[in-house]
C-alpha cells in the first residue's frame, strides 16, 4: 500500500485532449483551400472525407454534418418523426434536446444495469400510441441491445435511431455499428476519439434516407430555383474536412496509444475496494472514447469526493453523465422522469467517473494518474 502522497501534475490533466495533426501538415492542406477559394457547400475535401469515412467505418451510406447534434436533428426530420421518442436519460443533453428542438417529446426509459444502454423491457413498457421512435445511445461505445430493440421497433412499427457519438469504430463480431437501425448519428467534436473540431455524420443503410439528409442539411436547396424541403444549414466546411482528413491518418496510432493507457489503468486500479472498470464484452471492438470507472460506495470514498480531491493533484476527471437529463429543470416534471422509473440510471450517474484518456497522455502519466487515484481512494 502506498503511503507517501504522489506529487500533483505540473500542468492540468484534462479528461481528454483533441487528436491533432502536426501544424505543418494541416497548413499544407489549407494551401489547396486558399488556392481554390472554395470554403464550404460540398467542396472537394468535404466529398473526399465523406468517402474516406464511409470506407473507414464501413458505413452503408454516410453524410457529413456540422456536428453530432445536427446529425441527430437531421435524422428526426428526415424520418418525419412526431409525438414521443423513447430514449435514455444517461447521456449528453444533445440526445434529448435535439429531439425536443425538432418538436418531439423525449420519454425517458431506464437503462440496463450491465451495459448502461436502454433496457428493452423498459422501452416496451414506455410505448404508447404517441410513440414514433426509439433513440438508443451507444454509451461510451457500448452497443445498445441491438436485436431486442430491433424486434420491439418492428413489432410496434417504430423507427429506430442510434446516437453513436461515442461509437466511432465500434464493431460487434466484426460488424460495424453504423449499419444498424434506420440511422446512426456520429459526433466529431474536439472531445471525441476522432474529431474535425466540430463535426458529425449520419450513417444509414437506407439510400433514400441519405438523399433526404443531404437535401435537408443544405436548406433543402435542390438547384438554383428549387427548394424541395424545409431544411437547415447542417453542413461541414472545408477547413473542418481538411482537419478530418489529416486526423484520419492518425486514428490507428491513437487507438494503439489509448489501448496502452487503458491497459495501464486496468492493471493499476484492479485491487481497489469499491472501484470497478466499465468493460465492454470481448466480441465488441472498443471505440476507446472514454475510460470509465465506477465508484460504488462500498469503499472509503464516494465518487463526488474522489472527483473533488483529484483536483488538488491537477487532475480534472469528469462525471459524464451527471446529472441525468431527466433531472434538467425542463424535463423534471415529466411522468417518465420520475426517479422510480429510472432507478438504474439514477444510481449509475452518481457512481461513474471518466479518467483522462487520450494518446498523448502517455504511459508515464497514465501510471501517475493510477497512483494518484489509488492514493486518494486508499488514504
Ligand atoms: N450524443 C452524445 C452521447 C454526446 O456525448 C454528444 C456530445 C453529442 C451527442 C453531441 O455531439 P456534438 O453536437 O457535440 O458534436 C463535451 C462536448 O462539448 C460534447 O461534444 C460531448 N458530447 C460531451 C460529452 O462533452 P463538455 O461541456 O464536457 O466539454 P468541455 O468544453 O468541458 O471539454 C471537456 C474537456 O476537454 C476540457 O476540460 C478540456 C478538453 N478540451 C475540450 C475542448 C472543447 C480540449 O482539450 N480541447 C477542446 O477544444 O462537453
Boltz pocket constraint, residues with backbone or C-beta under 6 A from the ligand:
constraints:
  - pocket:
      binder: B
      contacts: [[A, 14], [A, 15], [A, 16], [A, 17], [A, 18], [A, 67], [A, 68], [A, 69], [A, 70], [A, 91], [A, 92], [A, 94], [A, 95], [A, 137], [A, 163], [A, 165], [A, 166], [A, 186], [A, 187], [A, 188], [A, 189], [A, 190], [A, 191], [A, 199], [A, 200], [A, 316], [A, 320]]
      max_distance: 6.0
